[in-house]
Amino acid sequence: MAGGKLTKKRKNALRLAVFAAGAAFLAIGLWRGEFADVLQKAVRICLECIGIG
C-alpha cells in the first residue's frame, strides 16, 4: 500500500469483508429478535414528534 493506494483486488476483498460483516450482524440481530425493539422505539419517537405520545 505504498502511497495509500489500494489495488482493485484488495479493494474488492475489503468490500466483500465489510458486506459479510454487515450481513452477519444483521442476521444476528434478526435471530435475537432485536427488530421488535427497534420498531417499538421508532414508533414511540414518531408519536412524540407529532405530539401524540
C-alpha positions, 0 to 999 in steps of 0.5 A, a space after each residue: 500500500 505504498 502511497 495509500 493506494 489500494 489495488 482493485 483486488 484488495 479493494 474488492 476483498 475489503 468490500 466483500 469483508 465489510 458486506 459479510 460483516 454487515 450481513 452477519 450482524 444483521 442476521 444476528 440481530 434478526 435471530 435475537 429478535 432485536 427488530 421488535 425493539 427497534 420498531 417499538 422505539 421508532 414508533 414511540 419517537 414518531 408519536 412524540 414528534 407529532 405530539 401524540 405520545 
